[in-house]
Amino acid sequence: MLNLRGYVVAAAVAVMLSGAPLCFGQEGFDKEKAVSDLWSEGFMNLRAVEDTSALVISLENDAYKLQASGFAKALEVIERQGLPMDKPTEVIATKLGVPQVTMRYDPELGKWATTTRVRNWDKVRKVKPANSSFGKVDLVVYPQMSLMNLIITQVYQSLWQLSPSLEVSLWPGAKLAYQIKIPLFNDGYSQYESLVHPGLITFSQRFRDPWNLNVTGRLSLGVFNGSRFGAALDLKYVFPNERFWVDTELALLCPYYFSGFVMHYDVDQDFRWFVSANYYWPLAKTQFTLRGQRFLIGDYGVKFEMIRHFRHCSVGFYAEKAKYAHTNGGFRFQIALPPYRMKRTGNWPRITTSGQMGLIYNANNEQYYYKEWKVEASDNIMEANSFNPYYIDSEIKALKR
C-alpha cells in the first residue's frame, strides 16, 4: 500500500512539473462550469460541445489586449476542470465570432499546440453562444503622433491628435466604427488637421471559407486613411507548413478630404492592390515579408519587411523601391498600450485606450511615393501577428512557466 501510494504521489508531482493539466480524480469535464468561469474572466462567444472524439470549446478574448495573454488565461481556467485523458481537447479562438486558430491538447503528448486549422468548428458553431459579442460597444481612444522633417531650420514638425473611435460589434464577423480626430498640436501640417474632423468610418465583414481551405478574409466599405474612401477586400491563405502564408488586398479607392465635418470628394475610382509572401521564423519570433504593390498615387513597387515580435511590442525595418522613385527605407515599431486588461461592466459601453500605438520612420523623407492606405484604425503589424500559431505557442509556454 505504501509503495502504491508513493507511486501515485510521484506521478502527480511529475505531471505538475511537466506543466500538463492535473486530471486525476476527475469524473468528467464540467462544460457549464468552464463556460461560467470563462464568462467571469471576460471571455465572449462561449460554446462547449463534447462527444466521443473530442471536447471542443470556442471562445473570444475580449478582456486582454494581448491575445496570447488572454489565451493563456483561458487555458488555465479550462484546465481547472480536468481535461479528459481519453480524447483531445480543442479550444477554438474567434474574432468577432469568426474562427481564427485552434489550441489543441493531446493527452498522449501532454501539451498544447496551436494551428490555424479549425476542423471541428461545425461541432460548436450552431450552439447558441454564451456572453455573445452582438451589440457590444467600445469607445477606443487612439493617441496619434506624426512627424516630418522638411525644413532646414527645424529638426521635426509634428502633429499630435487624440482619435476616439466608437466601435460596435454586430452579427458574426461584422463591425461598425466611426472615428473623430481631435487635434492637440499642429506644427507644419495642413490647416485642415487643426480642425476637429472625422477619421476612419468603416463597416467591415470578416469571414472564413466554409471548405476548410484555411482562407480568411475581410470586406470593408467606408472612409479609410490616406485620404481615400471606397471598398477593400483582404484575403489570407496559410500553407500546411504554417510558417508560410500569402495575403493580398484589392481596393477601389476615391480621393477625399475633410474641412471640419464637410467632406470634399471625387468619384473617379482607382484600383489599388498588394500581394505579399510571408515567412515566420519561430526561433527568433521574426517575420519576413516580400510584397508587390501599387501604391496610392499609382506607382508600382516592391517592399521588404523584417519584423521582430516581442510580447509588448513589434519592431523592425523595411526597404522599398518603386518605378520612378528613389529607393527608400526606414524602421517601424508598434507598442502595446496599458492597461493590458479591461473587462466590461455589464452591457455598458467600455472606454479604453487602443491596443497599440506605432510609428514609421521614413529614412529618405519621401513625400509623394510609397503612400499606403489603412482600412481600420486597429490595423498594424502587431495586431496582424496576434493569431500567429507559433507566436501564440511560444507566449503561452512562457506565461505558464
Secondary structure, DSSP 8 states (H G I E B T S, - for coil): -HHHHHHHHHHHHHHHHHT----TT--S--HHHHHHHHHHTT-EEEEEEE-SS-EEEEEE--SBSSHHHHHHHHHHHHHTT---SSS-EEEEEEETTEEEEEEEEETTTTEEEEES--TTHHHHTTS--BS--TT-EEEEEEEEEEEE---TT-S-EEEEEEEEEEEEE-STTEEEEEEEEEEEEESSS-GGGGS-EEEEEEEEEEEE-TTSS-EEEEEEEEE-SSSEEEEEEEEEEE-SSTTEEEEEEEEEEEEEEEETTEEEE----EEEEEEEEEEEEGGGTEEEEEEEEE-TTS-EEEEEEEEEE-SSEEEEEEEEEETTS--EEEEEEEEE-S-SB----TTS-EEEE-SEEEEEEETT--SSTT----SSTT-SHHHHTTT-HHHHHHHHHHHT-
